[in-house]
Amino acid sequence: MVRKVAMIATCRVGLLVVAKIHFIKALIEAIEPTDKIQTFTDDKTRGFTLIVTPKGAKTFYLTRKYNGRVERNKLGRFPETSIVIARERAAKLHLQYDGGINAAEAKRKERAELTLDEFFEVYYREHSLLHNRRPDVVKDHYRWYVAPLFGRTRLSKILRTDVAQHHRDIGRSGRERTANKMASQLRAIFNKAIAWEYFDGPNPAQHIDRFREYSRDRFLSKSELDRFHQGLRKEDVLYRDFFMLLLYTGARKSEMLNMCWRDVQLEDEVWRIPDTKNGEPRRVVLAGPAIAILHRRIEQRHVNDRWVFPSAIKPSQHVVEVKRAWERVLNRAGIENLRIHDLRRTHASWMLEGGADTVIIGKALGHKDMASTLVYARLNLDPVRRHVEKTARRLSPSPELVKLDSRSR
């Protein structure tokens, strides 16, 4: 039957075999593949086409001329897609074309649209590297908090509701500042995508209600310090040295990860950090315990080691992630709600407790303004307690008056 119909209405166009038939299931099932692509057009629905490849794949399409261009829209593969369903899809596409909507062009545009990961590479190259003081921090923050959820999604498919939900999820986990940074970074990325005409929709990170941020006041107390040291004892020496140097220097985690031997001057007991958060290099004083750790590490250093804390997997790079080691230490120590950055607060608060003024603390931590140091000054109550106790005693009645008062009773 198929051969008979094909003989009546078949013509050849290059390597194509074209035939016009009436689409019914039995007829399509009976079509045998040949060494050429076969195209069959339905005699009922305009532009309703079946293409059969030499390997036997049979696929329905709607072929239609629109604005002087032949557009081909895939409707589905036979037999997974039935003739009835394919015919219904063809009818819907006809309605769209009649209404001035080019469905094929919309699909081409969607396929051409970048994912967020793809656009971020453009954003990072054309903006972050040129205008951000710490482009590495921009990339890290994107990789940790934005990319896992939105990275593979095309720009137009990222919805405000999804961004708002992600923002809430991060904030409710106790990381309000991180949640706000995530939303701010995503908003900045989309602003550039719109300005550079990679995206023409509304910014999905716009008008996200920020969490109220509170300055964190957590640091290691005297009762926790010994437990912290005990928790470190069973840890791998690299991570143990890493956390102890953070405690001894008050440096930031990112600064310690990027610590290079060329910047360490053991003779002068100084570590020069060339790139800091405030954009200026600073010199960190190395105390005796910190120097002892560095001497031990330099004895174990390989000839080509650039980093003080090289990666065990890729020695040419530094250690990247210390979170799991940190969690192990805290679990052994029985300490909760302590973050790596809290070691910096611990260093500052213990300096204050030891009698250092805020100017000295600010210099040690590399603060550019006193406001940053005053945050640490409020953490430790011991100096306050000493002065309150002293003041209360001065405000108390004299011993003579106390004796007179006791006699009157």
JOWOGI-V745495 format. One line per field, one symbol per residue. phi: phi as a letter, one per 20 degrees, with the letter a starting at -180 (. if undefined). A space follows every 50 residues. Layout:
phi: ???
This chain:
phi: .fffffffcdbdcmeeddbdcefcgffffefefcfcfdcddfeddfmfcc ddegenfdcecddbeblmcedcdfdqdeegdffffffffffffgffffen deffffffffffffffgfffffgffecffecefcfffgfffffeddgged geefgfeedfffffffffffffendffffffgffffffffgffffemebc efffdemeffffddffcebfeffeffffffffgeeggffffgffffffdm fegffffefdffeedffelcdeefcdfencfbddfdfgfffffffffffe fegefeefcfffecgfdegdccffffffffffemddlcdgffffffgfff fffeofefffffffemfecfgffffffefeefffffffffffffefffgf ffffffffe
